[in-house]
Amino acid sequence: MNRRNFLQFLGVSSAALLIPGGLQSKLLKSMAQNPNIKPISGSWFEFQHLLPSEGRYWDPALAKFTAEQWKEKVREISEIGFEYLVLQEIALDGKAIYPSGLAPQYQLGCDDPLEAVLSAADEVGIKFFISNDFWADCQKGDFLMNDPGIRKLRAKAMEEVTNKYGHHKSFYGWYFPNESYLMPYFDDKFINYMNDCTRTAKMLMPDSVNMIAPYNIKAEKSDDFFVKQLERMNIDIIAYQDGVGVNSTRLGEPAKYFENLYKAHQKASRARIWADMELFYFEEGTKGNLLPADFETRILKQMEDLSPFVDKILCYQYIGCMNKPGSKAYAGHENQESVRLYKQYKNWYDANIINK
């Protein structure tokens, strides 16, 4: 997910400034009573964060996780109604996360974390979208998409992963993580890359459901040319990043962009439109570690804005930003703000979804 490349598109506003303190209680009350707010249906998931400078508060813990802790984390996530997990990487900087015959293995505390999480997902009914990269530097998106050698390696890896893990009922489909952005259209090179990945995915797993997650929605121009692009794209789900966490959009703005994108998808009658909603904010304003935002003053508003225009809301991300109280697989800042966010969301979920 090319949140790592978002800086060139940043706005300088702060979303929190859009909700004066005196209006917060009225806003929260109205949203809590809105029956049309969709819950969070899933999250991105990672074994290590792509940019170490953003994941310092949870990477050390993840690196030491045992197989049982990875399973516990998946079970924990399922308890708040998440149905989907989107694996960010099967490789990192050219090293395979799983035991592979194609590349050296990235050293973690668990010999096969991919087997661990898929086994747990089988048990609790979670569906995984499995990544097919990063077989070189994750920040070199153009290279990863277009290099012939990487293309061959990626295809071989998809075959290997299918052979090793395709028996898991939780292996729902693929996620192609070298993401494009709207400026205001998709680059043809990205469309070619994505369609190439889909061909391989469907050859290996004909029933696979496959997804991408583009960014920079504020540049969208959902005109006839864009509709024609959507018609050319052989992809099942496009989960657009809402951009609130990276300050690319201001709180309240994504609704108008998603409405336009929704109308374009309706015309194209092609990919389903989902949301990739950002739960975090940056510790240093526009950079640094990712920290969990507040549910009541920000995330609930994001959910309200996105709900009318998407089939599902996924989030970026549970790992590092949410932790169940007393979790045996804790990964996040020691200040327990991730536990606070978990409690806030679970209270809303229980009141508005479970006990509706």
Long-range contacts (C-beta under 8 A, 24 or more apart in sequence): 1-44, 1-50, 1-88, 1-177, 1-179, 1-213, 1-215, 1-241, 1-276, 1-316, 2-141, 2-178, 2-179, 2-180, 2-181, 2-215, 3-215, 3-241, 3-245, 3-246, 3-278, 3-316, 4-50, 4-51, 4-138, 4-139, 5-139, 5-141, 5-181, 5-215, 6-215, 6-216, 6-243, 6-246, 6-248, 7-286, 7-287, 9-181, 9-215, 9-216, 9-218, 9-219, 9-248, 10-246, 10-247, 10-248, 10-286, 11-218, 11-247, 11-248, 11-249, 11-250, 12-247, 13-247, 13-250, 14-247, 15-244, 15-247, 15-250, 15-251, 15-298, 16-251, 16-297, 16-298, 18-250, 18-251, 18-252, 19-251, 19-297, 19-298, 19-301, 24-296, 24-297, 27-301, 28-296, 28-297, 28-300, 31-300, 31-301, 31-304, 32-300, 32-348, 32-351, 32-352, 34-304, 35-352, 35-356, 36-307, 36-308, 37-300, 37-303, 37-304, 37-307, 37-352, 38-303, 38-306, 38-307, 38-310, 38-312, 38-313, 39-81, 39-303, 39-313, 39-349, 39-352, 39-353, 40-80, 40-81, 40-82, 40-277, 40-303, 40-313, 40-314, 40-315, 40-345, 41-81, 41-82, 41-83, 41-84, 41-312, 41-313, 41-314, 42-82, 42-83, 42-84, 42-85, 42-86, 42-126, 42-127, 42-312, 42-314, 42-315, 43-77, 43-82, 43-84, 43-85, 43-86, 43-314, 43-315, 43-316, 43-317, 43-318, 43-319, 44-85, 44-86, 44-87, 44-88, 44-276, 44-314, 44-315, 44-316, 44-317, 44-318, 44-319, 45-85, 45-86, 45-87, 45-88, 45-117, 45-128, 45-317, 45-318, 45-319, 46-87, 46-88, 46-89, 46-317, 46-319, 47-88, 47-89, 47-92, 47-97, 47-106, 47-108, 47-113, 48-89, 48-92, 48-106, 48-108, 49-290, 49-320, 50-88, 50-89, 50-92, 50-134, 50-138, 50-139, 51-139, 53-287, 53-288, 53-289, 54-282, 54-288, 54-289, 54-290, 55-289, 55-290, 55-320, 56-289, 57-289, 57-290, 57-291, 57-320, 57-332, 57-333, 57-334, 58-319, 58-320, 58-331, 58-332, 58-333, 61-330, 61-331, 61-332, 62-108, 62-319, 62-331, 63-108, 63-109, 64-109, 65-108, 65-109, 65-110, 65-113, 65-329, 65-331, 66-109, 66-110, 67-110, 67-111, 67-112, 67-113, 67-115, 67-116, 68-116, 69-110, 69-328, 69-329, 70-110, 70-113, 70-116, 70-117, 70-120, 70-329, 71-116, 71-117, 71-119, 71-120, 72-120, 72-327, 72-328, 72-329, 73-117, 73-319, 73-327, 73-329, 73-331, 74-117, 74-120, 74-121, 74-124, 74-126, 75-120, 75-123, 75-124, 76-323, 76-324, 76-327, 76-329, 77-126, 77-318, 78-124, 78-125, 78-126, 79-324, 80-342, 80-345, 80-346, 80-349, 81-349, 81-353, 81-354, 82-126, 82-318, 83-125, 83-126, 83-127, 84-126, 84-127, 84-128, 84-129, 84-172, 84-312, 84-314, 85-117, 85-121, 85-126, 85-127, 85-128, 85-129, 86-128, 86-129, 86-131, 86-175, 86-211, 86-213, 86-239, 86-314, 87-114, 87-117, 87-128, 87-129, 87-130, 87-131, 87-175, 88-131, 88-175, 88-177, 89-131, 89-133, 89-134, 89-138, 89-177, 90-114, 90-130, 90-131, 90-132, 90-133, 90-157, 90-161, 91-133, 91-134, 91-135, 91-157, 92-134, 92-138, 93-134, 93-136, 93-137, 93-138, 94-134, 94-135, 94-136, 94-137, 96-157, 98-161, 98-164, 98-165, 100-157, 100-160, 101-160, 102-153, 102-156, 102-157, 102-160, 103-135, 103-153, 114-161, 114-165, 115-164, 115-165, 118-165, 118-168, 118-170, 118-171, 119-168, 121-168, 121-170, 122-168, 122-169, 122-170, 125-170, 126-170, 127-170, 127-172, 127-173, 128-168, 128-170, 128-171, 128-172, 129-172, 129-173, 129-174, 129-175, 129-209, 129-210, 129-211, 130-161, 130-165, 130-171, 130-173, 130-174, 130-175, 131-174, 131-175, 131-176, 131-177, 132-157, 132-158, 132-161, 132-174, 132-175, 132-176, 132-177, 132-197, 132-200, 132-201, 133-176, 133-177, 133-178, 134-177, 134-178, 141-178, 141-179, 142-189, 144-178, 145-178, 145-189, 145-190, 145-193, 146-189, 146-193, 151-196, 154-197, 154-200, 155-200, 158-200, 158-201, 158-204, 159-200, 159-204, 162-204, 162-205, 166-204, 166-205, 171-205, 172-208, 172-209, 173-201, 173-205, 173-208, 173-209, 173-210, 173-211, 173-236, 174-201, 174-205, 174-208, 174-210, 174-211, 175-210, 175-211, 175-212, 175-213, 176-210, 176-211, 176-212, 179-212, 179-213, 179-214, 179-215, 180-212, 180-214, 181-214, 181-215, 181-216, 181-219, 182-214, 182-215, 182-216, 182-217, 182-219, 182-220, 182-221, 183-216, 183-219, 184-219, 184-220, 184-221, 184-226, 185-221, 185-225, 185-226, 185-229, 186-214, 186-229, 186-233, 191-229, 191-232, 191-233, 194-233, 194-234, 194-235, 195-232, 195-233, 195-234, 198-234, 198-235, 199-234, 209-236, 209-237, 210-235, 210-236, 210-237, 211-235, 211-236, 211-237, 211-238, 211-239, 211-274, 212-237, 212-238, 212-239, 213-238, 213-239, 213-240, 213-241, 213-276, 214-238, 214-240, 214-241, 215-240, 215-241, 215-243, 215-248, 216-241, 216-243, 216-248, 217-241, 217-242, 217-243, 217-249, 217-254, 217-257, 217-258, 217-261, 218-243, 218-248, 218-249, 218-253, 218-257, 220-257, 220-260, 220-261, 222-260, 222-261, 222-263, 222-264, 223-264, 226-264, 227-264, 227-267, 227-268, 228-268, 230-264, 230-265, 230-268, 230-270, 230-271, 231-268, 231-270, 233-270, 233-271, 235-270, 235-271, 236-271, 236-272, 237-271, 237-272, 237-273, 237-274, 238-265, 238-271, 238-272, 238-273, 238-274, 239-273, 239-274, 239-275, 239-276, 239-312, 239-314, 240-273, 240-274, 240-275, 240-276, 241-276, 241-278, 241-316, 242-275, 242-276, 242-277, 242-278, 242-302, 242-305, 242-306, 243-278, 244-277, 244-278, 244-298, 244-302, 245-278, 245-279, 245-280, 245-281, 245-282, 245-290, 245-293, 245-316, 246-278, 246-282, 246-286, 247-282, 247-285, 247-286, 251-298, 251-301, 251-302, 252-301, 252-305, 254-302, 254-305, 254-306, 255-305, 255-306, 255-308, 255-309, 258-305, 258-306, 258-309, 258-310, 259-308, 259-309, 261-309, 262-309, 262-310, 272-311, 273-309, 273-310, 273-311, 274-310, 274-311, 274-312, 274-313, 274-314, 275-306, 275-309, 275-310, 275-312, 275-313, 275-314, 276-314, 276-315, 276-316, 277-302, 277-303, 277-306, 277-313, 277-314, 277-315, 277-316, 278-302, 278-315, 278-316, 279-315, 279-316, 279-317, 279-318, 279-321, 279-322, 279-341, 280-316, 280-317, 280-320, 280-321, 289-333, 290-320, 290-321, 291-321, 291-333, 291-337, 292-320, 292-321, 292-322, 292-332, 292-337, 292-338, 292-340, 292-341, 293-341, 294-341, 294-344, 295-341, 295-344, 295-345, 295-348, 296-344, 299-341, 299-345, 300-348
